[in-house]
């Protein structure tokens, strides 16, 4: 059983505890270590008592009191946590959490190169512009003073003037819309052409700067000489001046030009014939199994017309054997004039350095694409031959017949 005295003691102890907690919470009693500083403001309107003091958004203290100092300034006494260091060049200003939010005290702690603030020292605060003053300034602007028009009236007049100008421009543009579109398009095309020209000119000038300078000097010199020559022509001086001034000389020049024109046409006809000339190389390698000799023939065929040609060839070229060592003579020449008569071709001239004739037959002459495939030809030459070669006696003329199939 608890005695009455014990019950009374417990009741009193609980009451004292509740009183202490209420005093701390409601009376703003602080049990942590702290120090006080004073801040002077030109205007501390809106800053509430017991408002928070923050550094970089973190609460480090609270406003303890706001009083009047020196008759014209507001002195704000703030307690700061002991572990938060402030320096002699610290500043403070009143900020708000929003446009119409609660105001608080923002402190800039200063730099460590300055002495630390001690308990009871004073710093200057920065006064932030308030909305009341801003509204007063705007009201004075819109309200006008000293007989001058208000800002609203000026804005209304300006907007009306701009509207009239816009309507006038709209009407003018509506009347000339097609012409303006064409004008803008032409300006755009001209700008693009000019841009390309300037780019090309810049490249030329940059790469050929010295050449351009030299060319300009030469052009200037040529123009000066041209001016002198034209002056002499106008005065009738020199051969060209007499030519221009004298009518008889002009007629003679006209006749000369006509003659030159005729000569040029005749020369064109002659040159045209030369362009029709076709040239072909003729190379043949022959092997005589009876004599065991290889013979090489090479030449050229010139066709001034389709049915007429000249053949010039060399036979058994490139050897220096003695004449008696071979049946066929070495290093001989064939020079023939040929004429095609349908499927028959007749040639006459020198064959292997002797006079002779040759006849060729094209059996497939009428077959398209096969005319040059097969040729049967014979040669007759060296009619007075009478000599001995390689222990053989050769007499009379010599006939040579062969077939040629060319691709």
C-alpha positions in Angstrom: 0.0 0.0 0.0 1.2 3.5 -1.0 1.0 6.0 1.7 -0.7 9.3 1.2 2.6 11.1 1.5 4.1 9.0 -1.4 1.1 9.7 -3.6 1.4 13.4 -3.1 5.1 13.3 -3.9 4.5 11.4 -7.1 1.8 13.8 -8.2 4.0 16.8 -7.5 6.9 15.3 -9.4 4.8 14.6 -12.5 3.4 18.1 -12.4 6.8 19.6 -12.3 7.9 17.5 -15.3 4.9 18.5 -17.3 5.6 22.2 -16.4 9.2 21.9 -17.5 8.4 20.3 -20.9 5.7 23.0 -21.6 8.1 25.8 -20.7 10.7 24.4 -23.1 8.3 23.9 -25.9 6.0 26.9 -25.6 8.4 29.3 -24.0 11.2 28.7 -26.5 13.7 27.8 -23.8 17.0 26.6 -25.2 19.1 24.1 -23.4 21.9 23.9 -26.1 24.9 26.2 -26.1 24.5 29.4 -28.1 25.6 33.0 -28.6 23.8 36.2 -29.6 24.6 38.7 -32.4 22.8 42.0 -33.4 22.0 42.9 -37.0 21.1 46.4 -38.1 18.5 46.8 -40.9 17.1 49.9 -42.6 13.8 48.1 -42.8 12.9 44.8 -41.1 9.2 44.8 -42.1 7.6 41.4 -42.3 10.3 39.6 -40.3 8.4 37.7 -37.6 9.5 37.3 -34.0 11.0 33.9 -33.3 11.6 33.5 -37.1 14.3 31.1 -38.3 17.8 32.2 -39.1 19.3 30.0 -41.9 22.7 29.5 -43.6 22.5 27.9 -47.1 18.9 26.9 -46.3 19.8 25.1 -43.0 18.4 26.5 -39.8 21.2 27.6 -37.4 19.3 29.9 -35.0 16.2 32.0 -34.4 15.2 35.7 -34.1 15.0 36.6 -30.4 13.8 40.1 -30.6 13.3 43.1 -32.9 13.8 46.6 -31.6 14.4 50.2 -32.8 18.1 51.3 -32.7 19.4 54.8 -33.2 15.9 56.1 -34.0 16.1 55.1 -37.7 17.2 51.5 -37.8 15.8 48.1 -36.8 18.0 46.0 -34.6 17.4 42.3 -34.8 18.8 40.1 -32.0 19.5 36.6 -33.1 20.8 33.6 -31.2 23.1 31.3 -33.1 24.2 27.8 -32.3 27.7 27.7 -30.8 29.1 25.3 -33.4 28.1 27.6 -36.2 31.0 30.1 -36.9 30.4 33.6 -38.2 33.1 36.1 -39.1 33.5 39.8 -39.0 32.5 40.3 -42.7 29.3 38.3 -42.3 26.1 39.8 -43.7 22.4 39.1 -43.5 19.2 39.8 -45.4 15.5 39.2 -45.1 14.2 36.6 -47.6 10.8 34.9 -48.2 10.1 31.3 -48.9 7.9 32.4 -51.9 6.1 35.4 -53.4 3.7 35.5 -50.4 5.6 33.0 -48.1 6.9 33.4 -44.6 10.0 35.5 -44.3 13.2 34.3 -42.6 16.6 35.7 -41.9 19.4 34.5 -44.3 22.9 34.8 -43.0 26.1 34.8 -45.1 28.8 33.6 -42.6 31.8 35.5 -44.2 35.3 34.3 -44.8 37.7 32.5 -42.4 40.4 35.2 -43.0 38.4 37.6 -40.8 38.1 37.3 -37.0 35.2 35.3 -35.5 32.1 37.2 -34.2 31.8 37.1 -30.4 28.7 37.1 -28.3 26.9 40.5 -28.5 28.7 41.9 -31.6 26.8 43.8 -34.3 26.9 43.4 -38.1 25.1 45.2 -41.0 22.2 43.7 -42.8 21.2 44.1 -46.5 17.7 45.5 -47.1 15.9 43.5 -49.8 13.3 45.3 -51.9 9.8 44.7 -50.6 6.6 44.2 -52.6 5.0 47.2 -51.0 7.7 49.5 -52.4 7.5 47.8 -55.8 3.8 48.3 -55.9 4.1 51.9 -54.9 6.7 52.5 -57.7 4.4 50.9 -60.3 1.5 52.9 -59.0 3.4 56.1 -59.5 4.3 55.1 -63.0 0.8 54.2 -64.0 -0.8 57.1 -62.1 1.3 59.9 -63.7 2.3 63.2 -62.0 2.9 66.9 -62.7 0.2 66.9 -65.5 2.0 64.2 -67.5 0.1 61.4 -69.1 0.1 58.1 -67.2 2.0 55.0 -68.4 -1.3 53.3 -69.2 -2.4 56.1 -71.4 1.0 56.1 -73.2 0.7 52.4 -73.7 -2.8 52.7 -75.1 -1.7 55.4 -77.5 1.3 53.4 -78.7 -0.8 50.2 -79.2 -3.4 52.2 -81.2 -0.6 53.7 -83.4 0.9 50.3 -84.0 -2.5 49.0 -85.0 -3.0 51.7 -87.6 0.5 51.1 -89.0 -0.2 47.3 -89.1 -3.5 47.9 -91.0 -1.8 50.2 -93.5 1.0 47.7 -94.1 -1.6 44.9 -94.5 -3.5 46.8 -97.1 -0.3 47.7 -99.0 1.0 44.1 -98.9 -2.4 42.8 -100.1 -2.2 45.0 -103.2 1.4 44.2 -104.0 1.5 40.6 -102.8 2.3 39.0 -106.2 4.9 41.5 -107.0 6.5 41.1 -103.6 6.6 37.3 -103.9 8.3 37.6 -107.3 10.7 40.2 -106.0 11.7 38.1 -103.0 12.2 35.1 -105.3 14.4 37.1 -107.6 16.4 38.5 -104.7 16.9 34.9 -103.4 18.1 33.6 -106.8 20.4 36.6 -107.3 21.8 36.2 -103.7 22.5 32.5 -104.4 24.2 33.3 -107.7 26.2 36.1 -106.1 27.2 33.8 -103.2 28.5 31.1 -105.7 30.4 33.8 -107.7 32.0 35.2 -104.6 33.0 31.8 -103.4 34.6 30.9 -106.8 36.3 34.3 -107.0 37.6 33.9 -103.4 39.1 30.5 -104.2 40.7 31.8 -107.4 42.1 34.9 -105.7 43.4 32.9 -102.8 45.2 30.3 -104.9 46.3 32.6 -107.7 46.9 35.9 -106.0 50.1 36.7 -107.8 48.8 35.6 -111.1 45.7 37.8 -110.7 47.9 40.8 -109.9 50.0 40.1 -113.0 46.9 39.6 -115.1 45.5 42.9 -114.0 48.7 44.7 -114.9 48.6 43.1 -118.4 45.0 43.9 -118.9 45.6 47.6 -118.0 48.5 47.7 -120.5 46.4 46.1 -123.2 43.6 48.5 -122.6 46.0 51.5 -122.8 47.4 50.2 -126.1 43.9 49.5 -127.4 42.9 53.1 -126.7 45.9 54.4 -128.7 45.2 52.1 -131.6 41.5 53.1 -131.7 42.5 56.7 -131.6 44.8 56.2 -134.6 42.1 54.3 -136.5 39.6 57.2 -135.9 42.2 59.7 -137.2 42.9 57.5 -140.3 46.5 56.8 -139.3 48.3 53.6 -140.1 47.3 50.7 -142.3 44.1 49.8 -140.3 43.0 53.5 -140.2 43.4 53.8 -144.0 41.6 50.5 -144.5 38.6 51.8 -142.5 38.6 55.3 -144.0 39.3 54.4 -147.7 36.2 53.0 -149.5 38.2 51.5 -152.3 40.5 49.6 -150.0 37.4 48.3 -148.1 36.0 46.8 -151.4 39.3 45.2 -152.1 39.4 43.6 -148.7 35.9 42.3 -149.2 36.9 40.6 -152.5 40.0 39.2 -150.8 37.8 37.7 -148.1 35.5 36.1 -150.6 38.5 34.5 -152.4 39.8 33.2 -149.0 36.4 31.7 -148.3 36.4 29.9 -151.6 39.9 28.6 -151.0 38.9 27.5 -147.6 36.0 25.4 -149.0 38.3 23.8 -151.5 40.9 23.0 -148.9 38.1 21.5 -146.7 37.2 19.2 -149.6 40.8 18.1 -150.0 41.2 17.5 -146.3 38.0 15.6 -146.2 39.4 13.1 -148.7 42.5 12.6 -146.6 40.3 11.8 -143.6 38.8 8.9 -145.6 42.2 7.2 -146.0 42.5 3.9 -144.0 45.8 2.3 -143.0 46.3 -1.4 -142.1 49.4 -3.3 -140.9 50.2 -6.6 -142.7 52.4 -9.0 -140.7 53.0 -12.6 -141.8 55.2 -15.4 -140.5 55.9 -18.3 -142.8 57.7 -21.6 -142.4 59.0 -23.7 -145.3 59.3 -27.3 -144.2 61.1 -28.4 -147.3 63.8 -25.8 -146.9 63.5 -25.8 -143.1 63.4 -22.0 -143.0 61.2 -19.5 -141.2 60.4 -16.3 -143.1 59.0 -13.0 -141.9 57.0 -10.5 -144.0 55.8 -7.2 -142.7 54.2 -4.2 -144.4 51.4 -1.7 -144.6 48.3 -1.3 -146.7 46.9 2.2 -147.5 43.3 2.5 -148.8 42.5 6.0 -150.1 39.1 4.6 -151.4 37.2 1.5 -150.6 38.1 -0.2 -154.0 41.6 1.1 -154.3 44.7 0.4 -152.2 48.5 0.5 -152.1 50.5 -2.3 -150.6 54.1 -1.9 -149.4 55.9 -4.9 -147.8 59.3 -6.3 -146.9 60.1 -10.1 -147.2 62.5 -12.3 -145.3 63.5 -9.4 -143.1 66.3 -9.3 -140.5 68.8 -11.8 -141.8 72.3 -11.5 -143.3 72.8 -14.9 -144.8 74.6 -15.2 -148.1 72.3 -15.3 -151.2 73.4 -18.8 -152.1 72.4 -20.2 -148.7 68.6 -19.9 -149.3 66.2 -20.5 -152.2 64.2 -17.3 -151.5 66.1 -14.0 -151.5 66.5 -12.0 -148.3 65.2 -8.5 -147.5 63.2 -7.9 -150.7 60.4 -5.3 -151.2 56.9 -5.6 -152.6 55.2 -2.4 -153.8 51.8 -2.9 -155.5 48.9 -0.8 -156.7 45.6 -2.7 -156.2 42.1 -2.4 -157.6 39.0 -4.4 -156.4 36.5 -5.5 -159.1 33.8 -7.2 -157.2 35.1 -10.6 -156.0 38.4 -10.2 -158.0 41.3 -8.0 -156.9 44.1 -7.1 -159.4 47.5 -5.9 -158.2 50.5 -4.7 -160.3 54.0 -3.4 -159.4 57.1 -4.8 -157.8 56.9 -8.2 -156.0 59.9 -9.2 -154.0 62.0 -6.6 -155.7 61.0 -7.9 -159.2 58.2 -6.8 -161.5 55.1 -8.8 -161.3 51.3 -9.0 -161.0 49.0 -10.6 -158.4 45.3 -11.7 -158.6 43.1 -12.5 -155.7 39.7 -14.2 -155.6 37.1 -13.9 -152.8 34.8 -16.9 -153.1 32.5 -15.7 -150.3 32.3 -12.2 -151.6 28.5 -12.1 -151.6 28.1 -13.6 -148.1 27.7 -10.8 -145.4 30.3 -11.2 -142.7 32.2 -13.9 -144.6 33.9 -11.8 -147.4 37.2 -11.6 -145.5 37.1 -15.2 -144.3 38.6 -16.9 -147.4 41.0 -15.5 -150.1 42.6 -17.4 -153.0 45.5 -15.5 -154.5 48.4 -16.0 -157.0 51.5 -14.0 -157.8 53.7 -14.0 -160.9 57.1 -12.3 -160.8 60.8 -12.7 -161.5 60.3 -13.8 -165.2 64.0 -13.5 -166.1 65.2 -15.6 -163.2 68.2 -17.8 -164.1 70.5 -18.6 -161.2 71.7 -21.4 -158.9 70.9 -21.4 -155.1 71.7 -24.2 -152.7 72.9 -26.4 -155.6 69.6 -25.9 -157.4 69.2 -24.2 -160.8 66.3 -21.8 -161.0 65.0 -20.7 -164.4 62.1 -18.7 -165.9 59.4 -17.0 -163.9 58.0 -17.9 -160.5 54.3 -18.4 -159.5 53.1 -18.3 -155.9 49.6 -19.5 -155.1 48.2 -19.5 -151.6 44.9 -19.5 -149.6 44.3 -17.1 -146.8 41.7 -17.3 -144.2 41.6 -14.2 -141.9 39.5 -13.7 -138.9 
